[in-house]
Structure formats: structure tokens, C-alpha cells
Amino acid sequence: MRVLITGGAGFVGSNLAVSLKKKYPSYEIIVFDNLRRRGSELNIRRFQELEINFVHGDVRHQEDLENIEFDLLIEASAEPSVLAGKDGERKYLIDTNLNGLVNCLEVSLKNKAKVIFLSTSRVYPMELINSLSYEEEEMRYSLLQNNEKGVSKNGFSDELSLNGYRTLYGATKLSSEYIIDEYVHMFGLDAVINRSGVIAGAGQFGKVDQGVVTLWVANYLYNKPLSIFGNGKQVRDILNVNDLFDLIDLQIHNFEQFNKKRFNIGGGLNASTSLLELDSICKELIGNKDVNIKPLRELDIKYYVTDNSKISQYGWTPKRTVKETVQEIHSWLIMNKKDLKWIFA
Ligand SMILES: NC(=O)c1ccc[n+]([C@@H]2O[C@H](COP(=O)([O-])OP(=O)(O)OC[C@H]3O[C@@H](n4cnc5c(N)ncnc54)[C@H](O)[C@@H]3O)[C@@H](O)[C@H]2O)c1
């Protein structure tokens, strides 16, 4: 088995690469990345230790991918921030997330390789999500009974409407999904699409616009200023990256069951947290700290919790709690303090 992971030096890709190699030492794992994400270069040493092949390349250039032979592609390269493009770097975002995906699909067809694509909950429209009925509790919003299709007490299923604006990031991901559908239909590509909410865990180089859980823990640890935008009651479910690995492992080894399907995947209601709740977990673990309150940021949504009903019928449910994920991040930051200091301090 030869597994190519594009964006493999990033948070999700590197975790999947390392976990796959550790569990299946005979697999050839090829990590492909242009190292754009700050900190991703720190993973190269780990790849060398584990005999994971690293290819420095760019998904925007098909020729960089052309000579790699593989049986399965995990497409995890992206500019993954919901704010991406606001600073004017729109072309990079679209070239990487959309045109890069097309290059990945072309080389997958050539290799007759299967594809697992990491999409996002951000394909769902912001206005629709914000217009649903919520109860404002002391620490969080909770979802009330709504008559909208795809909405239940468990959260949002893949039947949620796709009508509306979703950010440029979400649009590149949804467009990618549609292009994958056409490659499946027209050219017989074997592909699975996983639409995920927030993923968190050790190894994420969190920044203000992406990787909120790591950013929160790191700023507590380094006593850096933290701001809550809005009232802090916004809720997200948190998918621990090790739970994601369990799912990808299942999908790789039972591919036919998942083939040509898309799934909403996430931590679910039991692993959901508001910013206020995340803050209190950090206070409990690390100590007291003042947090600034700032006006609500545009492009934010009040609530996103994954309804895992569909994916759980295939034998996967997430296991890790938010507290466990926070503890894992905390331990990783402490254990690697010397290497990570320049990023987070
Ligand atoms: N982290 C999350 O919460 C989350 C949630 C839903 C979906 N996703 C998706 O999962 C995937 C991985 O996200 P992540 O959190 O690991 O992000 P990340 O930024 O840590 O990793 C992405 C990697 O892609 C690389 N990259 C960027 N542009 C590239 C290019 N042109 N060519 C080659 N490599 C390039 C970066 O250097 C980085 O290492 C993305 O597709 C993202 O959209 C992430």
C-alpha cells in the first residue's frame, strides 16, 4: 500500500501520516507539502525518523505530483482558514484549494488510486445557521427544535441546505466536492468525502484565524492576551485528530463501503464546547487569566455541531472529550516547548 498525503506536513496530514506508519510499518507513506503553514517544517524530522518519504512540492503545479506512484490519496492540502482571502490572497486560496485539487484528481486517475478528501462543515451557509432558533444559556447557545431539514437535537446532518454564502474557503471546498462528484461519475474515480467540523489535537500550529483550541491553550501557557469575539457562547464540536485517524483507518481498509459517498463527521454534541466553556477548561488546567471581550467577528457562526448518525452506521463514533483534547494539546506544548516556543511564545 502506497499512501500519498498532500498537505501531509500540516496538522491533520502529519498526524495521519505518523499514525498510519506506526500502525502499518510496511506501508509506504509519502508526504507532499510546500511547507507554507508556519511550523509544518518541524514535522520533517519526525518523518525521517519514521521512514516516511517527504516530497517538497506544490499542488498548484501538477508536474510536482506527476512522478509519484501511489494507491491511495488523502487530500489534506489547503489554505484552511475561514478568513482566507480577506487579506487579498484570494488567488492563492483558490489555486491551492480548487485547482490544486484538480491536479490531485488527475494524478489519482493516472495511478488508478482511491481518494479520501477532507472537506469542511464550512460548506454550509452562515446565514442559515445563524437564523436557526437557539436558547442563550449562561455559557453557550443550545439548539432548539427547528423545522429546517438536516437539523435535529444531535446537530447538523448532510441534508442541511447548501443555499447561501459560506466564505471563499467554504466555496472552494464545496466546489472541490462537486468536481470530485463529476470525476466519480464521468471517469470512475473512487472517492470518499468527509465534511468535518473543527479538528483539534497535538501537532496543530494554531493561529488567530485557524486552530482555536491550540491557540487558546498556547496563549494560556505563554500568558499572551486572548480575545473572545462576541459573547463567547458560540458552540463548536471538536473532533480529536486521533478519532479522525480511527475513521480514516476504517475507510482505507473498508473502502468499498464508503466509496462514492459523503459524510458529515465531527466530535458530536458530547464533544462540543463554547468559547466560554473552553476558557474555563483552560483555567482549570493551567490557571487564571483575563480574557478581553471584543465585538463579534464577521463570518462567525453561532453554532456548529455534527450529527454523526449517518457515519455511525458504518461503525465509527468519536470517543475523545473536549477536556481530553485540551490535555493532549497542553502536554504536546509542554513536551516540545523548545521547538515550539518561536511559534507560540
Ligand atoms: N483543522 C480543522 O479544523 C479542519 C476542519 C475541517 C476540514 N479541514 C481540512 O483538513 C485539511 C487539513 O487541514 P489542517 O488543519 O491540517 O491545515 P494545515 O494548514 O495544518 O495543513 C495544510 C497543509 O497544506 C500545506 N499547503 C498549503 N498550500 C499548499 C500547496 N499549494 N501545495 C502543497 N501544500 C500546501 C500547508 O503547508 C500545510 O502543511 C484541509 O483540507 C482543511 O480544509 C480542517
The ligand as an SDF file (V2000), in Angstrom:
LIG
                    3D

 44 48  0  0  0  0  0  0  0  0999 V2000
   -8.2390   21.7060   11.1310 N   0  0  0  0  0  0  0  0  0  0  0  0
   -9.5430   21.7700   11.0400 C   0  0  0  0  0  0  0  0  0  0  0  0
  -10.2380   22.1560   11.9810 O   0  0  0  0  0  0  0  0  0  0  0  0
  -10.2240   21.3250    9.7520 C   0  0  0  0  0  0  0  0  0  0  0  0
  -11.6200   21.2020    9.7500 C   0  0  0  0  0  0  0  0  0  0  0  0
  -12.2550   20.7800    8.5820 C   0  0  0  0  0  0  0  0  0  0  0  0
  -11.5090   20.4820    7.4540 C   0  0  0  0  0  0  0  0  0  0  0  0
  -10.1710   20.6280    7.4810 N   0  0  0  0  0  0  0  0  0  0  0  0
   -9.4160   20.3160    6.2550 C   0  0  0  0  0  0  0  0  0  0  0  0
   -8.3910   19.4050    6.5710 O   0  0  0  0  0  0  0  0  0  0  0  0
   -7.2660   19.6480    5.7420 C   0  0  0  0  0  0  0  0  0  0  0  0
   -6.0250   19.8170    6.5890 C   0  0  0  0  0  0  0  0  0  0  0  0
   -6.1740   20.9570    7.4270 O   0  0  0  0  0  0  0  0  0  0  0  0
   -5.1350   21.2850    8.5660 P   0  0  0  0  0  0  0  0  0  0  0  0
   -5.8800   21.7340    9.7330 O   0  0  0  0  0  0  0  0  0  0  0  0
   -4.1750   20.1650    8.7020 O   0  0  0  0  0  0  0  0  0  0  0  0
   -4.3960   22.5430    7.9360 O   0  0  0  0  0  0  0  0  0  0  0  0
   -2.8340   22.8540    7.9260 P   0  0  0  0  0  0  0  0  0  0  0  0
   -2.6980   24.2580    7.4680 O   0  0  0  0  0  0  0  0  0  0  0  0
   -2.2060   22.4770    9.2120 O   0  0  0  0  0  0  0  0  0  0  0  0
   -2.3160   21.8440    6.8030 O   0  0  0  0  0  0  0  0  0  0  0  0
   -2.4390   22.1160    5.4360 C   0  0  0  0  0  0  0  0  0  0  0  0
   -1.0860   21.8460    4.7990 C   0  0  0  0  0  0  0  0  0  0  0  0
   -1.1850   22.1470    3.4060 O   0  0  0  0  0  0  0  0  0  0  0  0
    0.0320   22.7410    3.0070 C   0  0  0  0  0  0  0  0  0  0  0  0
   -0.2020   23.5340    1.8040 N   0  0  0  0  0  0  0  0  0  0  0  0
   -0.8050   24.7370    1.6880 C   0  0  0  0  0  0  0  0  0  0  0  0
   -0.8090   25.1340    0.4060 N   0  0  0  0  0  0  0  0  0  0  0  0
   -0.2090   24.1450   -0.3090 C   0  0  0  0  0  0  0  0  0  0  0  0
    0.1150   23.9840   -1.6730 C   0  0  0  0  0  0  0  0  0  0  0  0
   -0.2130   24.9050   -2.5820 N   0  0  0  0  0  0  0  0  0  0  0  0
    0.7640   22.8560   -2.0630 N   0  0  0  0  0  0  0  0  0  0  0  0
    1.1090   21.9090   -1.1410 C   0  0  0  0  0  0  0  0  0  0  0  0
    0.8470   22.0170    0.1770 N   0  0  0  0  0  0  0  0  0  0  0  0
    0.1860   23.1340    0.5840 C   0  0  0  0  0  0  0  0  0  0  0  0
    0.4740   23.6030    4.1970 C   0  0  0  0  0  0  0  0  0  0  0  0
    1.8380   23.8760    4.2000 O   0  0  0  0  0  0  0  0  0  0  0  0
    0.0380   22.7340    5.3670 C   0  0  0  0  0  0  0  0  0  0  0  0
    1.1060   21.9420    5.8160 O   0  0  0  0  0  0  0  0  0  0  0  0
   -7.6120   20.8680    4.8970 C   0  0  0  0  0  0  0  0  0  0  0  0
   -8.0860   20.4340    3.6430 O   0  0  0  0  0  0  0  0  0  0  0  0
   -8.7210   21.5360    5.6660 C   0  0  0  0  0  0  0  0  0  0  0  0
   -9.5650   22.2600    4.8130 O   0  0  0  0  0  0  0  0  0  0  0  0
   -9.5020   21.0320    8.6010 C   0  0  0  0  0  0  0  0  0  0  0  0
  1  2  1  0
  2  3  2  0
  2  4  1  0
  4  5  1  0
  4 44  2  0
  5  6  2  0
  6  7  1  0
  7  8  2  0
  8  9  1  0
  8 44  1  0
  9 10  1  0
  9 42  1  0
 10 11  1  0
 11 12  1  0
 11 40  1  0
 12 13  1  0
 13 14  1  0
 14 15  2  0
 14 16  1  0
 14 17  1  0
 17 18  1  0
 18 19  2  0
 18 20  1  0
 18 21  1  0
 21 22  1  0
 22 23  1  0
 23 24  1  0
 23 38  1  0
 24 25  1  0
 25 26  1  0
 25 36  1  0
 26 27  1  0
 26 35  1  0
 27 28  2  0
 28 29  1  0
 29 30  1  0
 29 35  2  0
 30 31  1  0
 30 32  2  0
 32 33  1  0
 33 34  2  0
 34 35  1  0
 36 37  1  0
 36 38  1  0
 38 39  1  0
 40 41  1  0
 40 42  1  0
 42 43  1  0
M  CHG  2   8   1  16  -1
M  END
$$$$
